[in-house]
Amino acid sequence: MRISEWIQAGFTTIIAVAAWIRPLTTRRRSAITLLAGFTIFAVIFAHFSVRVLAPRQVSIFRDWLPVVLMLVPYWQTGQFFMRPNERIQARLVEIDRWLLNLIPPVPGTSGRYTRLSMEWAYMFCYPLIPLGLGVLYAAGLRQYASTYWFIVLVPTYLCYAVTPFVPALPPRSIAGKQQIAPAPNRGRVMNLWILRYGSIQAISFPSAHVASAVAISFVLLRFVPIAGAIFLIVSFGIAIGAVVGGYHYAIDVLLGAVMALVIVAAWLNHLIPNSLIATPAVALAIGF
């Protein structure tokens, strides 16, 4: 199996085991276990799909499968959230206030169009992962798909692993907390609609969105520098939009970026074994 498949199947299985150790309801445990089963089934199907698909089709299918499976552990960790820990949440608010007070006011940042642009910037966190892989495809660098997924999945899943231990509502959901950009606009309405139906109604700590965005940017900087620079700018916009829109605390964003940078630094300094991130020779032989 590919390293991305090991990571995704293994991580969702670990969460499922943890669900039966932690004090959760049977319904929540069952949901977590079913999600793990879905991931394992998808990985096994991909592994044996060579029996029904052409080798090149199998290779492409397995390149893109992590896009579908990436959010599974996010929904799993959401089942651990039952109520915010008021002490932890208050501490996050306090740290947020302290960090934001370090930044001097910038004229014009509270304007309507500035707020709208920040909402749209944050919205890029949703398509950024498939877009990054698409850039590698467009550049004729499919052979680096395994590297891409390792560098993106590891920091993102580490964020998911910490999340159940920091049960807190996002800043936008805390009654009475002063928001920087509370005024509604089309971008915000769309973001809130997506989060209403697709999120776990709690923060991911650290921010998995920022971790994955930063990781993608540095992978592309290594292989497609121009695209990497563009993605890095977009990642900065996602991070700012996350804080300004009240989607994440500032400390969430900072730690998410740090998580990604640690993995990227280990990769660039050859501290990660090449066998973990290189595309299998079999894949190269069948069409990479």
C-alpha positions in Angstrom: 0.0 0.0 0.0 1.0 3.6 -0.5 2.1 5.6 2.5 -0.9 7.9 2.2 -3.1 4.8 2.5 -1.3 3.5 5.5 -1.6 7.0 7.2 -5.3 7.3 6.5 -6.4 3.8 7.3 -4.1 3.6 10.4 -5.2 7.0 11.8 -8.9 6.4 11.4 -8.5 3.0 13.0 -6.6 4.5 16.0 -9.4 7.0 16.5 -12.0 4.2 16.3 -10.1 2.3 19.0 -9.9 5.4 21.2 -13.7 5.9 20.8 -14.3 2.6 22.6 -11.9 3.6 25.4 -13.2 7.1 25.9 -16.6 7.7 27.6 -18.8 8.1 24.6 -22.3 7.0 23.7 -22.8 3.9 21.6 -24.2 6.0 18.8 -21.0 8.2 18.7 -18.8 5.1 19.0 -20.6 3.4 16.1 -20.4 6.5 13.9 -16.6 6.7 14.5 -16.2 3.0 13.8 -18.3 3.1 10.6 -16.2 6.0 9.3 -13.0 4.0 10.0 -14.6 1.0 8.2 -15.4 3.2 5.2 -11.8 4.4 5.0 -10.4 0.8 5.3 -12.8 -0.4 2.7 -11.9 2.4 0.3 -8.1 1.7 0.7 -8.6 -2.1 0.2 -10.8 -1.4 -2.9 -8.1 0.9 -4.3 -5.4 -1.7 -3.6 -7.3 -4.5 -5.5 -8.9 -2.2 -8.1 -6.1 -3.3 -10.5 -8.2 -6.4 -11.1 -11.0 -4.3 -12.7 -9.2 -1.2 -13.9 -6.3 -0.5 -16.2 -3.0 0.0 -14.4 -2.9 3.7 -15.3 -6.5 4.3 -14.1 -5.6 2.6 -10.8 -2.6 4.8 -10.4 -4.6 8.0 -11.0 -7.5 6.7 -8.7 -5.0 6.1 -5.9 -3.5 9.5 -6.4 -6.8 11.2 -5.8 -8.4 8.9 -3.2 -6.8 10.8 -0.3 -8.9 13.9 -1.3 -12.0 12.0 -0.6 -10.8 10.4 2.6 -9.0 13.4 4.1 -12.0 14.7 6.1 -13.0 11.4 7.6 -10.9 11.8 10.8 -12.2 15.3 11.1 -15.7 14.0 11.3 -14.5 11.3 13.6 -12.9 13.7 16.1 -16.1 15.8 15.9 -17.9 12.8 17.6 -15.7 13.4 20.7 -17.0 17.0 21.1 -20.0 17.2 23.4 -19.6 20.5 25.1 -16.8 23.2 25.3 -14.4 23.1 28.2 -15.1 26.6 29.7 -11.6 26.9 31.2 -9.8 25.9 28.0 -12.1 28.2 26.0 -11.6 31.1 28.2 -7.8 30.6 28.0 -8.0 30.6 24.2 -10.0 33.8 24.2 -7.4 35.4 26.6 -4.5 34.3 24.4 -6.3 35.5 21.3 -6.8 38.9 22.9 -3.2 39.2 23.9 -1.9 38.1 20.4 -4.2 40.5 18.5 -3.2 43.4 20.8 0.3 42.9 19.6 -0.8 43.9 16.1 -1.2 47.6 15.5 -4.4 48.7 13.8 -4.1 48.9 10.0 -6.2 51.7 8.4 -8.9 50.4 6.0 -9.0 46.8 7.3 -12.5 47.1 8.6 -14.0 48.2 5.3 -16.7 46.3 3.5 -14.5 45.1 0.6 -11.7 44.1 2.9 -13.9 42.0 5.0 -15.4 40.4 1.9 -12.0 39.6 0.5 -11.0 38.0 3.7 -14.1 35.8 3.7 -13.3 34.7 0.1 -9.7 34.1 1.1 -10.8 31.8 3.9 -13.1 29.9 1.5 -10.0 28.8 -0.5 -9.2 26.4 2.3 -11.8 24.0 0.8 -10.5 23.5 -2.8 -6.8 24.1 -2.0 -5.9 20.5 -1.5 -7.2 19.1 -4.8 -5.9 22.2 -6.5 -2.4 21.5 -5.2 -2.4 18.0 -6.5 -3.8 19.3 -9.8 -0.9 21.6 -10.1 1.5 18.6 -9.9 -0.5 16.9 -12.6 -0.5 19.9 -14.8 3.3 20.3 -14.4 3.8 16.7 -15.3 5.0 15.8 -11.8 2.6 13.0 -10.9 5.5 11.0 -9.6 5.7 13.3 -6.5 2.1 12.6 -5.5 3.3 10.4 -2.6 5.6 13.1 -1.3 2.7 15.6 -1.6 0.4 13.5 0.4 2.9 12.7 3.1 3.8 16.3 3.7 0.1 17.4 3.7 -1.5 14.5 5.6 1.0 14.3 8.6 0.6 17.9 9.9 -3.1 17.9 9.2 -3.8 14.6 11.0 -1.6 15.7 13.9 -4.0 18.7 14.3 -6.9 16.3 14.2 -5.2 14.2 16.9 -4.9 17.1 19.3 -8.4 18.4 18.7 -10.4 16.1 21.1 -8.2 17.3 23.9 -9.1 21.0 23.3 -12.9 21.1 23.2 -13.9 24.7 22.4 -16.3 26.6 20.3 -14.9 28.8 17.5 -14.7 32.5 18.4 -17.7 33.3 16.1 -19.9 31.1 18.3 -19.0 32.5 21.7 -21.8 34.8 22.9 -20.5 38.3 23.8 -17.1 37.9 22.2 -16.2 40.9 20.2 -15.7 40.0 16.5 -13.4 41.9 14.2 -15.7 41.4 11.2 -19.2 40.6 12.3 -21.0 42.3 9.5 -22.6 39.8 7.1 -21.6 39.7 3.4 -22.1 37.1 0.7 -18.8 35.5 1.4 -19.5 35.2 5.1 -23.0 33.8 4.4 -21.6 31.1 2.2 -18.8 30.2 4.7 -21.3 30.0 7.5 -23.6 27.8 5.4 -20.8 25.4 4.6 -19.7 25.3 8.3 -23.3 24.8 9.4 -23.7 21.6 7.4 -20.1 20.4 7.1 -18.2 21.2 10.2 -18.1 19.6 13.7 -19.3 22.9 15.3 -16.0 23.1 17.2 -12.5 24.3 16.5 -9.8 22.0 15.2 -6.8 22.7 17.3 -4.3 23.5 15.9 -6.0 24.7 12.7 -5.9 21.8 10.2 -6.9 24.2 7.4 -3.8 26.4 7.9 -1.5 23.3 8.5 -2.6 21.8 5.2 -2.5 25.1 3.3 1.1 25.8 4.5 2.2 22.3 3.8 0.8 22.4 0.2 2.5 25.7 -0.4 6.0 24.5 0.5 5.6 21.2 -1.5 4.8 23.3 -4.5 7.6 25.8 -3.8 9.9 22.8 -4.1 8.6 21.4 -7.3 6.6 24.3 -9.0 8.0 27.5 -7.5 5.7 30.0 -9.2 2.6 28.0 -8.1 4.1 27.5 -4.7 4.5 31.3 -4.2 0.9 31.9 -5.3 -0.4 29.2 -2.9 1.7 30.7 -0.1 0.0 34.0 -0.6 -3.4 32.2 -0.6 -2.4 30.4 2.6 -1.6 33.7 4.3 -5.0 34.9 3.2 -6.7 31.8 4.7 -4.8 32.3 8.0 -5.9 36.0 8.2 -9.4 35.2 7.2 -9.7 32.5 9.8 -8.9 34.9 12.6 -10.7 38.0 11.3 -13.9 36.0 10.5 -13.8 34.3 13.9 -13.4 30.8 12.4 -10.3 30.1 14.5 -8.4 31.6 17.3 -5.1 33.3 16.5 -3.2 30.6 18.4 -4.9 27.9 16.4 -3.6 29.5 13.2 -0.1 30.0 14.5 0.2 26.4 15.8 -1.2 25.0 12.6 1.4 26.8 10.6 4.1 25.7 13.0 2.9 22.0 12.7 3.3 22.2 8.9 6.7 24.0 9.0 8.1 21.3 11.3 7.2 18.5 8.9 8.4 20.6 5.9 11.7 21.3 7.7 12.2 17.6 8.4 11.6 16.8 4.8 13.9 19.5 3.4 16.6 18.4 5.8 16.3 14.8 4.7 15.2 13.7 8.2 12.2 11.7 6.7 13.3 8.4 5.1 12.9 8.5 1.3 11.0 5.2 1.4 8.1 7.0 3.1 7.7 9.7 0.5 8.9 8.2 -2.7 6.4 6.8 -5.2 6.5 3.0 -5.2 8.5 1.5 -8.1 5.5 -0.5 -9.1 3.5 2.7 -9.6 6.3 4.1 -11.7 6.3 1.0 -13.9 2.6 1.2 -14.6 2.2 4.7 -15.9 3.8 7.4 -13.7 
